[in-house]
């Protein structure tokens, strides 16, 4: 595939001694101003869920196993009918030009080069067609999905879906956990704003919803905004209007998971929006096991939130996930080193995953079962 009208990427070097995702975060802080840092790093309210996403993985202890045959092992897995070289995808992240001038182009290049899946945000700061062109040009690319927020205008949403289909996206990831923004105190304290020239370009031309002045006693949220938020009926409408598989992102409750499975959605993403919506919502590592128990293998599960090590990836798979989504760490790599930074983050995670597999006696990901895990708080095996 010839890449047309796509600008060349900036070249960066990874600083010597960058050995972990935490190093990328520290480097990113040196490159991002307070405005961008508040947006990318912050969570909702007191950021309890934001912190819990990270610490929840730490409460799970991996049990080493010895003297097992490991030669010829690999990280390959299958997802929605595709073979993936490893189970790591880039999560949808908005406004990546806020982190680096190459924005989503850099993330697409890095993900494709590393065989990682890419989920492009509706609120990307780069046209979805350009990102697809960059990503699909690499023959080793992984799956390409489009994250979707249903808009108040169904006609506009349908056209957006058709654009994604025509550009080569293979699935739609419908975010269902954000009918409204969380109370993001860190953003409000920083007076967050999008700089000139950065916008959700794929939503250009969307007219605002019709509205009338609030009457005494009315709520701007309940009497205006929430009249346009999606319901289960809208999930069925989306399934009827696209030929692509539809995944739901933002599922934490087992009953919601069962209802989604009954509707025949393609997969679920166990997610709390990176701790950016409802503070004190469950950490995704804790929710994942309950969702896996609820659906009993009826559909694939993915998970995001707080994953910072290859050991976390292995724990997620042992809890029932087929793959994981990586968000903020990729942005940290992007912020200080562009495409090279994103690629280095992905490489570190895959290398650490292979190490963790070897040290727990797993030659393949199919051997990652709950028997690998021990709860640090209870000491019990086989969570």
C-alpha positions as CSV (number, residue, x, y, z in Angstrom):
1,X,0.0,0.0,0.0
2,X,1.3,3.4,-0.9
3,X,0.8,6.0,1.8
4,X,-0.4,9.3,0.3
5,X,-0.8,12.7,1.9
6,X,0.5,11.4,5.2
7,X,3.3,13.6,6.7
8,X,6.7,12.0,7.7
9,X,7.2,11.2,11.3
10,X,9.6,12.9,13.6
11,X,12.6,10.9,14.6
12,X,13.5,10.5,18.3
13,X,15.8,8.4,20.4
14,X,14.9,6.6,23.6
15,X,17.0,8.0,26.4
16,X,19.6,5.5,27.8
17,X,18.4,3.9,31.0
18,X,14.7,3.9,30.0
19,X,13.8,0.4,31.3
20,X,10.2,0.5,32.4
21,X,6.9,2.2,31.7
22,X,7.4,4.3,34.8
23,X,10.5,5.8,33.2
24,X,8.4,6.9,30.2
25,X,5.9,8.5,32.5
26,X,8.7,10.6,34.2
27,X,10.0,11.6,30.8
28,X,6.6,12.6,29.6
29,X,6.1,14.9,32.5
30,X,9.2,16.8,31.4
31,X,7.7,17.3,28.0
32,X,4.0,18.0,28.7
33,X,2.7,21.4,30.0
34,X,0.4,21.5,33.0
35,X,-2.7,21.7,30.7
36,X,-1.9,18.5,28.8
37,X,-0.6,16.7,31.9
38,X,-3.9,17.4,33.8
39,X,-5.9,16.0,30.9
40,X,-3.9,12.9,30.2
41,X,-3.0,11.9,33.8
42,X,-6.0,12.9,35.8
43,X,-9.0,11.0,36.9
44,X,-12.4,11.7,38.4
45,X,-12.9,13.5,41.7
46,X,-10.5,12.2,44.4
47,X,-9.0,9.7,41.9
48,X,-9.6,6.8,44.1
49,X,-10.5,4.5,41.2
50,X,-7.5,5.9,39.2
51,X,-5.2,4.7,41.9
52,X,-7.1,1.5,42.6
53,X,-6.7,0.4,38.9
54,X,-3.0,0.2,39.5
55,X,-2.9,-1.3,43.0
56,X,-5.5,-4.0,42.2
57,X,-3.0,-5.7,39.9
58,X,-0.5,-5.7,42.8
59,X,-2.8,-7.6,45.1
60,X,-2.6,-10.5,42.7
61,X,0.5,-12.7,43.2
62,X,1.9,-14.9,40.5
63,X,2.9,-18.4,41.5
64,X,6.2,-19.5,40.0
65,X,6.4,-23.0,38.5
66,X,9.6,-24.9,37.8
67,X,11.0,-27.5,35.4
68,X,8.2,-27.2,32.8
69,X,8.9,-27.5,29.0
70,X,9.0,-24.0,27.6
71,X,11.0,-24.4,24.3
72,X,9.0,-23.2,21.3
73,X,6.6,-21.1,23.5
74,X,5.0,-18.0,22.1
75,X,2.6,-15.1,22.9
76,X,0.2,-15.7,20.0
77,X,-3.5,-15.7,20.6
78,X,-6.7,-15.5,18.6
79,X,-9.4,-12.7,18.9
80,X,-12.5,-12.2,16.8
81,X,-11.2,-14.7,14.2
82,X,-7.7,-13.2,13.9
83,X,-4.4,-14.4,15.1
84,X,-2.5,-11.8,17.1
85,X,1.3,-12.0,17.7
86,X,0.6,-10.9,21.3
87,X,-2.5,-9.8,23.3
88,X,-1.6,-6.1,23.6
89,X,-3.7,-3.4,21.9
90,X,-3.6,0.4,22.1
91,X,-6.7,1.7,23.8
92,X,-8.7,4.6,22.3
93,X,-7.1,7.9,23.4
94,X,-8.4,11.3,22.4
95,X,-6.5,14.3,21.1
96,X,-3.1,12.8,20.8
97,X,-1.8,15.9,19.0
98,X,-1.9,17.4,22.5
99,X,0.9,15.0,23.5
100,X,3.1,15.2,20.3
101,X,2.9,16.9,16.9
102,X,2.7,13.4,15.2
103,X,-0.3,12.5,17.3
104,X,-2.3,9.5,16.1
105,X,0.0,9.0,13.1
106,X,2.9,8.0,15.5
107,X,0.7,5.6,17.5
108,X,-0.5,4.0,14.4
109,X,3.0,3.5,13.0
110,X,4.3,2.1,16.3
111,X,1.3,-0.3,16.8
112,X,1.5,-1.6,13.3
113,X,5.3,-2.1,13.5
114,X,5.0,-4.0,16.8
115,X,2.0,-6.2,15.7
116,X,-0.3,-4.5,18.2
117,X,-3.9,-3.8,17.7
118,X,-5.1,-0.2,17.5
119,X,-8.4,1.2,18.6
120,X,-8.8,4.8,17.3
121,X,-10.9,7.2,19.3
122,X,-13.9,9.0,18.0
123,X,-12.2,12.1,19.5
124,X,-9.0,11.6,17.6
125,X,-7.2,14.7,16.4
126,X,-6.4,13.0,13.1
127,X,-8.9,11.9,10.4
128,X,-9.8,8.3,10.8
129,X,-8.9,7.6,7.1
130,X,-5.4,8.9,7.5
131,X,-4.7,6.8,10.6
132,X,-6.0,3.7,8.8
133,X,-3.8,4.4,5.8
134,X,-0.7,4.7,8.0
135,X,-1.6,1.5,10.0
136,X,-2.7,-0.8,7.2
137,X,0.4,0.0,5.1
138,X,2.4,-2.3,7.4
139,X,1.8,-5.9,6.4
140,X,2.5,-7.1,9.9
141,X,-0.3,-4.9,11.4
142,X,-2.7,-6.2,14.0
143,X,-6.4,-5.5,14.2
144,X,-7.7,-2.0,13.5
145,X,-10.8,-1.0,15.4
146,X,-12.8,2.3,15.7
147,X,-14.0,3.4,19.1
148,X,-17.5,5.0,18.8
149,X,-19.5,7.4,20.9
150,X,-23.1,7.4,19.6
151,X,-24.0,10.9,18.7
152,X,-27.4,12.6,19.1
153,X,-27.8,12.6,15.3
154,X,-28.2,9.0,14.1
155,X,-27.6,10.1,10.5
156,X,-24.2,11.5,11.5
157,X,-23.4,8.4,13.5
158,X,-24.3,6.2,10.5
159,X,-22.1,8.2,8.2
160,X,-19.2,8.0,10.7
161,X,-19.6,4.2,10.8
162,X,-19.7,4.0,7.1
163,X,-16.5,6.0,6.9
164,X,-14.8,3.6,9.3
165,X,-16.0,0.6,7.3
166,X,-14.8,2.1,4.0
167,X,-11.4,3.0,5.6
168,X,-10.7,-0.6,6.6
169,X,-11.6,-0.7,10.3
170,X,-12.5,-4.3,11.4
171,X,-14.7,-3.6,14.4
172,X,-16.6,-0.9,16.3
173,X,-15.9,-0.5,20.0
174,X,-18.9,1.3,21.5
175,X,-18.1,3.1,24.7
176,X,-21.1,2.8,27.0
177,X,-19.8,4.0,30.4
178,X,-19.7,7.8,29.9
179,X,-23.2,9.2,29.5
180,X,-21.6,12.3,31.1
181,X,-18.1,13.4,32.0
182,X,-16.8,12.6,35.5
183,X,-16.1,15.4,37.9
184,X,-12.5,15.8,36.8
185,X,-11.1,18.1,39.5
186,X,-7.5,18.0,38.2
187,X,-8.7,19.3,34.8
188,X,-10.8,22.0,36.3
189,X,-8.0,23.2,38.5
190,X,-5.7,23.4,35.5
191,X,-8.4,25.3,33.5
192,X,-8.0,22.6,30.8
193,X,-8.6,23.7,27.3
194,X,-7.7,22.4,23.8
195,X,-5.1,24.6,22.1
196,X,-5.9,26.1,18.8
197,X,-5.6,23.7,15.9
198,X,-6.5,20.6,18.0
199,X,-10.1,19.2,17.8
200,X,-12.1,16.1,17.3
201,X,-11.8,16.3,13.6
202,X,-13.9,13.3,12.9
203,X,-16.9,15.0,14.4
204,X,-16.6,18.1,12.2
205,X,-19.9,19.1,10.8
206,X,-22.0,17.6,13.7
207,X,-24.6,20.1,14.6
208,X,-25.3,20.6,18.3
209,X,-28.4,19.0,19.7
210,X,-31.6,21.1,19.8
211,X,-32.1,22.7,23.1
212,X,-34.3,25.2,24.9
213,X,-33.5,27.4,27.9
214,X,-33.7,25.6,31.2
215,X,-36.8,26.2,33.2
216,X,-36.9,26.7,36.9
217,X,-36.1,23.5,38.7
218,X,-34.8,21.7,35.6
219,X,-31.4,20.0,35.5
220,X,-28.9,20.7,32.7
221,X,-27.9,17.0,33.0
222,X,-31.2,15.1,33.5
223,X,-33.4,17.5,31.5
224,X,-31.0,18.1,28.6
225,X,-27.9,16.1,28.1
226,X,-29.2,12.7,29.2
227,X,-32.0,12.8,26.7
228,X,-29.5,12.0,24.0
229,X,-27.5,9.2,25.7
230,X,-27.6,5.7,24.3
231,X,-29.6,2.7,25.7
232,X,-29.7,-1.0,25.0
233,X,-32.0,-0.2,22.0
234,X,-29.3,1.9,20.5
235,X,-26.9,-1.0,20.7
236,X,-29.3,-3.1,18.7
237,X,-29.7,-0.2,16.2
238,X,-26.0,0.0,15.8
239,X,-25.7,-3.8,15.2
240,X,-28.4,-3.5,12.5
241,X,-26.7,-0.6,10.7
242,X,-23.2,-2.0,10.3
243,X,-21.5,-5.1,8.9
244,X,-18.7,-4.8,11.5
245,X,-18.6,-6.6,14.9
246,X,-19.7,-4.5,17.8
247,X,-17.8,-4.6,21.1
248,X,-19.0,-2.8,24.3
249,X,-16.4,-0.9,26.3
250,X,-17.1,0.1,29.9
251,X,-18.7,-3.0,31.4
252,X,-18.2,-3.6,35.1
253,X,-21.5,-5.2,36.3
254,X,-22.1,-8.9,35.7
255,X,-25.8,-8.3,34.9
256,X,-24.8,-5.8,32.1
257,X,-22.3,-8.4,30.8
258,X,-25.0,-11.0,30.6
259,X,-27.4,-8.7,28.8
260,X,-24.7,-7.7,26.3
261,X,-24.0,-11.4,25.6
262,X,-27.7,-12.0,25.1
263,X,-27.7,-9.3,22.4
264,X,-24.9,-11.0,20.6
265,X,-22.2,-8.3,20.9
266,X,-18.8,-9.5,19.7
267,X,-16.8,-8.9,22.9
268,X,-16.7,-6.8,26.0
269,X,-14.1,-4.5,27.4
270,X,-14.0,-4.5,31.1
271,X,-13.2,-0.8,31.8
272,X,-13.9,2.1,34.1
273,X,-12.7,4.7,31.6
274,X,-9.3,4.8,33.2
275,X,-10.8,6.2,36.4
276,X,-12.1,9.2,34.5
277,X,-15.9,8.9,35.0
278,X,-17.3,7.4,38.3
279,X,-14.8,7.7,41.2
280,X,-14.9,4.7,43.6
281,X,-16.1,2.4,40.8
282,X,-14.5,-1.0,41.0
283,X,-10.9,-1.5,39.8
284,X,-10.9,-3.4,36.5
285,X,-8.7,-6.2,37.9
286,X,-11.4,-6.9,40.5
287,X,-14.3,-6.6,38.1
288,X,-12.8,-8.9,35.5
289,X,-13.1,-12.1,37.4
290,X,-16.8,-11.4,38.1
291,X,-17.5,-10.6,34.4
292,X,-15.7,-13.8,33.3
293,X,-17.8,-15.8,35.7
294,X,-21.0,-14.1,34.4
295,X,-20.5,-14.8,30.7
296,X,-18.8,-18.2,31.1
297,X,-16.8,-17.9,27.9
298,X,-19.8,-16.9,25.8
299,X,-17.8,-14.0,24.3
300,X,-14.2,-12.7,24.5
301,X,-13.2,-10.2,27.2
302,X,-10.7,-7.5,27.1
303,X,-9.6,-5.3,30.0
304,X,-7.8,-2.0,30.5
305,X,-6.9,0.2,33.5
306,X,-3.7,0.4,35.4
307,X,-1.7,-2.2,33.4
308,X,2.0,-1.2,33.7
309,X,3.9,-4.5,33.6
310,X,4.0,-7.7,31.6
311,X,3.1,-9.4,34.8
312,X,-0.2,-7.4,34.8
313,X,-0.9,-8.7,31.3
314,X,-0.4,-12.3,32.4
315,X,-2.6,-11.7,35.4
316,X,-5.3,-10.3,33.2
317,X,-5.2,-13.4,30.9
318,X,-5.3,-15.7,34.0
319,X,-8.4,-13.9,35.2
320,X,-10.2,-14.5,31.9
321,X,-9.2,-11.8,29.4
322,X,-8.3,-12.6,25.9
323,X,-6.3,-9.3,25.5
324,X,-5.5,-6.1,27.2
325,X,-5.7,-2.4,26.2
326,X,-2.9,0.0,27.0
327,X,-3.7,3.7,27.4
328,X,-1.7,6.2,29.4
329,X,1.7,4.4,29.1
330,X,1.5,4.7,25.3
331,X,0.8,8.5,25.7
332,X,3.8,8.8,27.9
333,X,6.0,7.2,25.3
334,X,4.4,9.4,22.6
335,X,4.9,12.6,24.5
336,X,8.7,12.4,24.8
337,X,9.7,10.2,21.9
338,X,6.9,10.0,19.3
339,X,6.5,6.8,17.5
340,X,9.7,5.4,18.9
341,X,8.3,6.0,22.4
342,X,5.1,4.2,21.8
343,X,6.9,1.3,20.2
344,X,9.3,1.0,23.1
345,X,6.3,0.9,25.6
346,X,4.8,-2.0,23.6
347,X,8.1,-3.8,23.3
348,X,8.8,-3.6,27.0
349,X,5.3,-5.0,27.8
350,X,5.7,-7.9,25.4
351,X,9.2,-8.7,26.6
352,X,8.0,-8.6,30.2
353,X,5.1,-10.8,29.3
354,X,7.4,-13.4,27.9
355,X,9.6,-13.4,31.0
356,X,6.5,-13.7,33.3
357,X,5.3,-16.7,31.2
358,X,8.6,-18.4,31.4
359,X,8.9,-18.0,35.1
360,X,5.3,-19.3,35.8
361,X,5.8,-22.3,33.5
362,X,3.5,-21.0,30.7
363,X,4.7,-21.9,27.2
364,X,1.5,-20.5,25.7
365,X,-1.2,-18.1,26.8
366,X,-3.7,-20.9,27.0
367,X,-1.8,-22.1,30.1
368,X,-2.5,-18.8,31.9
369,X,-5.4,-19.9,34.2
370,X,-6.6,-18.8,37.6
371,X,-4.3,-21.4,39.1
372,X,-1.4,-19.0,38.4
373,X,-2.8,-16.5,40.9
374,X,-2.7,-16.0,44.6
375,X,-4.6,-13.2,46.3
376,X,-2.1,-11.2,48.4
377,X,-4.7,-10.2,50.9
378,X,-6.2,-13.7,51.5
379,X,-3.3,-16.0,50.5
380,X,-5.7,-18.1,48.5
381,X,-4.7,-19.8,45.3
382,X,-6.8,-19.9,42.1
383,X,-8.7,-16.7,42.4
